[in-house]
Amino acid sequence: MRLLACGPHLTYLELPKSFSTKKLSTGFYIPPSQRSLPSKRNSLKSVTETSIIQLIELHVPPLPDLPLPYDTTKDLPPHFMPTLKKAFDSAEPNLSLLLKTHKPDLLIYDFLQPWAPVVAAEYGIQAVDFITSSATITAFMHHLYKVLLITFPFPSIYLCDYDKVEVSHLLNPSKNLDKDKTRCFECLDRSSEIVLIKTFKEVEGKYIDYLSGLVGKKIVPVPLVQDCVDDNDESGISGWLNKKER
């Protein structure tokens, strides 16, 4: 796994923790550069101390148009985002070397790196897309991408006028999209048989089923709940959930 943004890191760290409770072995976690790790030290410490995860840095080659220290989205001016993605793409050979060296059984990747499953396939490694946003928005956006002229089957989800500006590239009948606009869709399409999404079947079941039909893969909900309190402390998220009906 490797992410450009710091926000989803806690979710990606929760995933191997959930594997450990099922007695499944995990591979390695590729964080952003060491420069941006200090802000996440506390969240990393609780996981790495249990020896569940081995942290391995994936070096992103510097580009002249991307001034240091901008190698993640942390404090990144928005106009540098396309350049950061270009730099990230150039890290493909480095990922290939990591996979060759560590030989994991499974690679879990995020929505910005469609080349990751291609590299993994070269070594016979299964690769699975893990989406940290909702199944609802993922299904809706993939619907716009694949079946533009057919109404989304759930009328409660629709585009407002200002939303249409943001997704105008998907509303173009010619679908002449540049590579940067199709990354997330390619990641879904290249996932090995299944796609992981941070969600609950009970909450987004119909959107999960619809997305599964769109991409032709099994969508596996991963109901991760991050709670920074002790398991026995009823004041946290788990305590709140325990008071609710199943």
Solvent accessible surface area in square Angstrom, and as a share of the most:
residue,aa,sasa,rsa
1,M,20,0.09
2,R,3,0.01
3,L,5,0.02
4,L,3,0.02
5,A,35,0.27
6,C,22,0.13
7,G,63,0.60
8,P,33,0.21
9,H,5,0.02
10,L,61,0.30
11,T,9,0.05
12,Y,1,0.00
13,L,4,0.02
14,E,35,0.16
15,L,1,0.01
16,P,4,0.02
17,K,68,0.29
18,S,28,0.18
19,F,44,0.18
20,S,45,0.29
21,T,105,0.61
22,K,132,0.56
23,K,189,0.80
24,L,98,0.49
25,S,106,0.69
26,T,41,0.24
27,G,44,0.43
28,F,23,0.10
29,Y,2,0.01
30,I,1,0.00
31,P,0,0.00
32,P,3,0.02
33,S,13,0.08
34,Q,85,0.38
35,R,93,0.34
36,S,2,0.01
37,L,4,0.02
38,P,80,0.50
39,S,75,0.48
40,K,42,0.18
41,R,117,0.43
42,N,132,0.68
43,S,29,0.19
44,L,7,0.04
45,K,121,0.51
46,S,65,0.42
47,V,3,0.02
48,T,43,0.25
49,E,116,0.52
50,T,81,0.47
51,S,98,0.63
52,I,40,0.20
53,I,13,0.06
54,Q,102,0.45
55,L,57,0.28
56,I,20,0.10
57,E,40,0.18
58,L,2,0.01
59,H,116,0.52
60,V,23,0.13
61,P,43,0.27
62,P,109,0.69
63,L,42,0.21
64,P,135,0.85
65,D,102,0.53
66,L,11,0.06
67,P,60,0.38
68,L,147,0.73
69,P,62,0.39
70,Y,53,0.20
71,D,28,0.15
72,T,0,0.00
73,T,37,0.21
74,K,74,0.31
75,D,113,0.59
76,L,20,0.10
77,P,37,0.23
78,P,118,0.74
79,H,133,0.59
80,F,38,0.16
81,M,60,0.27
82,P,85,0.53
83,T,26,0.15
84,L,0,0.00
85,K,33,0.14
86,K,135,0.57
87,A,0,0.00
88,F,1,0.00
89,D,35,0.18
90,S,46,0.29
91,A,0,0.00
92,E,59,0.26
93,P,91,0.57
94,N,50,0.26
95,L,2,0.01
96,S,22,0.14
97,L,113,0.56
98,L,27,0.13
99,L,1,0.00
100,K,119,0.50
101,T,86,0.50
102,H,69,0.31
103,K,152,0.64
104,P,16,0.10
105,D,130,0.67
106,L,74,0.37
107,L,8,0.04
108,I,9,0.04
109,Y,1,0.00
110,D,7,0.04
111,F,97,0.41
112,L,23,0.11
113,Q,4,0.02
114,P,2,0.01
115,W,18,0.06
116,A,0,0.00
117,P,11,0.07
118,V,68,0.39
119,V,3,0.01
120,A,0,0.00
121,A,69,0.53
122,E,123,0.55
123,Y,85,0.32
124,G,67,0.64
125,I,17,0.09
126,Q,99,0.44
127,A,2,0.01
128,V,6,0.04
129,D,0,0.00
130,F,2,0.01
131,I,15,0.08
132,T,45,0.26
133,S,57,0.37
134,S,43,0.28
135,A,0,0.00
136,T,25,0.14
137,I,79,0.40
138,T,17,0.10
139,A,0,0.00
140,F,10,0.04
141,M,44,0.20
142,H,0,0.00
143,H,3,0.01
144,L,14,0.07
145,Y,53,0.20
146,K,92,0.39
147,V,42,0.24
148,L,42,0.21
149,L,164,0.82
150,I,112,0.57
151,T,116,0.68
152,F,14,0.06
153,P,65,0.41
154,F,37,0.15
155,P,113,0.71
156,S,82,0.53
157,I,48,0.24
158,Y,150,0.57
159,L,33,0.17
160,C,47,0.28
161,D,113,0.58
162,Y,159,0.61
163,D,42,0.22
164,K,91,0.38
165,V,109,0.63
166,E,131,0.59
167,V,14,0.08
168,S,65,0.42
169,H,48,0.22
170,L,1,0.01
171,L,54,0.27
172,N,65,0.33
173,P,108,0.68
174,S,77,0.50
175,K,55,0.23
176,N,132,0.68
177,L,34,0.17
178,D,83,0.43
179,K,127,0.54
180,D,58,0.30
181,K,90,0.38
182,T,15,0.09
183,R,13,0.05
184,C,47,0.28
185,F,8,0.03
186,E,42,0.19
187,C,0,0.00
188,L,5,0.03
189,D,62,0.32
190,R,106,0.39
191,S,2,0.01
192,S,31,0.20
193,E,137,0.62
194,I,55,0.28
195,V,0,0.00
196,L,16,0.08
197,I,0,0.00
198,K,59,0.25
199,T,10,0.06
200,F,79,0.33
201,K,97,0.41
202,E,153,0.69
203,V,113,0.65
204,E,17,0.08
205,G,16,0.15
206,K,110,0.46
207,Y,19,0.07
208,I,4,0.02
209,D,85,0.44
210,Y,55,0.21
211,L,0,0.00
212,S,31,0.20
213,G,65,0.62
214,L,28,0.14
215,V,16,0.09
216,G,67,0.65
217,K,33,0.14
218,K,138,0.59
219,I,9,0.04
220,V,43,0.24
221,P,37,0.23
222,V,18,0.10
223,P,75,0.47
224,L,16,0.08
225,V,54,0.31
226,Q,50,0.22
227,D,42,0.22
228,C,137,0.82
229,V,55,0.32
230,D,93,0.48
231,D,132,0.69
232,N,136,0.70
233,D,53,0.28
234,E,96,0.43
235,S,97,0.62
236,G,14,0.13
237,I,82,0.42
238,S,43,0.28
239,G,0,0.00
240,W,149,0.52
241,L,73,0.37
242,N,105,0.54
243,K,158,0.67
244,K,108,0.46
245,E,166,0.74
246,R,280,1.02
